[in-house]
Amino acid sequence: MIQDETSRDEDLIKKPKKRSSGTFIGILITAVLGLLKFGKVAVLAKFLFTLLKASKFAGTFLSMAVTIILYAQIYSWLFAVGFVAVIFVHEMGHYVTSKKLGLDVSAPTFIPFLGAFIRMKSTPKSVKEEAITAIGGPVAGAFITLVCLELYSLTNTPYWAGLAYVSALINLFNLLPFGSLDGGRISKAISPFIWVIGLFLSVILIWKLHAYILLLVVFFGIIEIVSMVRNKTQTAQYLSVEPIFRLQIGISYLFLLALLVGLMMYSLDISSAFTDSLRN
């Protein structure tokens, strides 16, 4: 913090005074009070500085911290940390699967109120690789949802049930079969025509639930469709995949959808039961 101090500067220069012990005590008390007031910020800043020096995930942790701080202004700190954590696990699912395939990708970067992403420095060679990297996120997301529910069963704390619901909902949203969403990348390996269903569902969600973030997904998805139509030969080669893989990725996709829907409904029931018990 930079402060502008203009009071009596000339007098202090002309007549320097020796600070009394009372003055030093006052300064000490002020410093202690400032530390108590801004202690959390100081600790967070020191932690972030350490990460910036020591980790290639420095950008990830920094963007996570900024996102947490912004979310905490609207929700509680506890929810903000949990919310960002489940998104981080989802993105790390993409990161790990991409690395397993030998793809050069960046560490996750968070954009407050929009989500997070990993940047592909090398593009997948086929729709098969693209589908595998895409499904890694929801698989990791389903895992952390199960972890949250297990923590709820161990602690009986409603926070974990609520976080499980949010985690399942986020991953289900990403499985919408259209555009740059995970579901769009997975369904492309099954059949590109599934995107018609995804486009229809996206329009419904925008209209009924005011999910305006999907406007970006629809916009770039349509651009990608036009590009695929114009480059039919390259598109056909890219979409070429063994029938057995189509079956495997299709079953995995449907299983993930069913699992996440079940986890979301179960965690919602737990949360509702707890709320009802408080009212009664």
N, C-alpha and C positions, 0 to 999 in steps of 0.2 A: 504494500500500500504506500502511495506517495502522497504526502500531505504538504500543503503550502503554508509555511509559517512565516508571517511578516511582522509580527508584533514586536516592537522594541528591539529590532536587530542592531540598530546603530548604537543604542545605549549599551547593549551587551558587549559590543566591540570596544567601545570607549572605556567602559568601566567593568572589566571582568570581575566577577565575584566568586569567592570560594563557596562551593556548595556545603551546606551544613549537613550534619548527620540526619536531621529531620527530612531534608530534601532527598537524600539517598534512600531513606526508609519509604518515603512517598513513592519514589520511582520503583522500588522493589515491589511495593504493594500493587501499583498499577500494572507492572509486568506480570505478576502472579494472576491478577484478575483477567488480564488480556489472554494469558495462557489458558485459563479456565474457560474463557468465553470462546476462544478460537482454537482450542486444543485439538478438536477433531479435524479441523481444516489443516492444522500444522502437521499432524500425524499422517493424514492422507497425502499431503504434498510431499513429505519425506519419503513415504512409501512409493509414490509414483516416480519420484526422482531416482530412487534405487532401481526400480524396474526399467526406467529409460536407459540406465547405464548397463544393466546386466542381461537384458533379455531381448531376443528378436521379436518377442510379442509385446514390446513396449507400446507400440501404437494401439494394439488391442486393449491392453489394460488401461491406457489413457482414455481411449474412447469409451470404454466400459465405465470408468469413473465419472466421466462427464455425463453419460447417459443416466447413471444412478442418481447423481446429484439433481439432474433435471426432473427425473421421475419422482424423486423424493419431495419435490415442491408441490406435487399434486397428490401423491399417495404417501404412505408411510415409508420410512427408510427400510424397514424390514421387507416390505413388499417389493420395493425398488431393487434391492439386492437380489432377492429370489427371482424376480422377473428377468433381470439381466442374466442371471446365472443359468436359467433354463435355456435362454436363447444362445448363450455361449456354448453350452453342451451340444445343442443342435448344430451350430456352425462348426464345431470341432469334429462332428461326425462327417461333415463334408470334407474338412481338411484332411482327416486321417485317411478316408477312402481315396481321395485324390492323390495323396502321397503314395499310397499302396500301389496305385496304377502308374506311378512314375511321373505324374503331372506336376508341373511347377506352379504352385499357387501361393498366394499371400496368406498371412495370418488373418483371422477375422477382424473386420472393422465395423464398429457400431455407428449407426446414424440415429440419433435420438428421435423417437416417435415414428420412425420408419422401419427399424429393425437392424439387421446386420448382414454382412456379405463377406465372401472371400473372393479375391480377384484372381481370375485364371490368367497366369502369365503364359501358359502353353495350353492350347485348346485340345479337347478330346479328339481322338482320331476317328471315332465312330459313335453312333448313337448308343452303342452298348456301354462304352466308357462313360458317356454322359449320364446314362441312366444309373449306373453304379455309384457315381459320385453324388448324384441327386438323392438317391434313396438312403445314403449314409446319414444324412441329417435327420430325417424322421425316425430312423431306427434308433439313433442316439437320443432323440427326443422322447420316444416311447420308453426307453430305458430310464431316463431321469424322471419320467412321470411315475413309473413303478417304484423308483427309489423314494419319491415324495410320499406315495401311498404307504410304503413300508415304514417310513418315519412317522407317519400319522398313526399307524397301528401300534408303534412302539411308545409314542409319547402322548397319543390321544389329543394332540394339539391341532385345532381346526386350521391353523395357518398352512400346514402341510397339505391338507385336503384341498384348500383353495388354490395353492400353488400347483398341485397336480392337475386341477381343472384347467388352469390357465395354460399349463404346459401342453396338455392334450389338445386344447383349442388351437393354440399356435401351430402345432404340427399338423392338425387336420386342415387348417387354412392353407398351409403350404402344400398340401397334397391335392389341392384343386388342380384338375388336369388341363392346365392351359398356360401358355407362354413360358416365362422365365421361372415360374414357381416350380418347386420340386416335383409336384404331380405332373406338370407339363413336360418336364424332362424325362420322367419315368414313362409316362403314357406314350410319348413319341416312339419309344422302343417297342411298345406293344402294337400300336397303330396310330398314325398321325390323325386319323379321323376322330379319335376320341376327343381331340381338341374342340370339335363342334359342341360336344356336351359341356366341356369346360367353359367355352365362351358363353353358352346359354346360362350356366350356373353363375358365372361372373356378373352377367347383366342383372340377374335376379338379386344377387347379393348387393350390388350397387344400388338397385332400385328400392329393395325392401329394407335392407339393413344400413343403407347409406355408407357402405364400405368403399369410400371414394379412393382409397389407395389402390383399388383394383383398376381404376381408370388407367393408371400407368402400365399395369400388367396387360390390360387389353390393348392399349396403344402399341406397345412394343411387340406384343404377340402378333398383332395384325401385320406389323412391319416384317416380322420373321416369316409369316405365312406367305406374304408377297415375294419375299426373297427366295423361299423354297420353290415356289411356282416358277419363278423366272429362271432358276438354275436347276431344272428338272434332272439333268444327268448327274450333277454333283450331289443333289439331294438323294437320288435313288441309291447312289453308292454309299452315302453316309448312313442312310436308313437300313442298309442291308445287314441283316443279323440272322443267326441260326434260329430256326423255329423253337428249339428247346429253350433257348434263352428267353424268347418271347413268352413262353409258358412260365418259366421260372420267375421272371420279373413281374408278370401279370399276377401270379399267385401271391408273390411277396407284397405287391401293391394292395391287393384286396385284403390280405391278412392284416397289413398295417392299418388300413382304413377301419376294419372291424375292431381291431384291438384298441385303437385310439378312441373310437366312438364309445366302446364299452368302458374304457377308463374315464372318459369325460363324464359319462352318465353316472358312473359309480361315485366319482368324487363329488359330483353335483348333489347326489342323494345324501352323501355324508354331510356336506356343508349345509344343506337344507334342514336335515334332521337336527343338526346342532343349533341352527338359528331358531327352529321351532321350539326346541327345549328351553332356550333362553326366554322366549316369549311366554311360555307356559310356566 
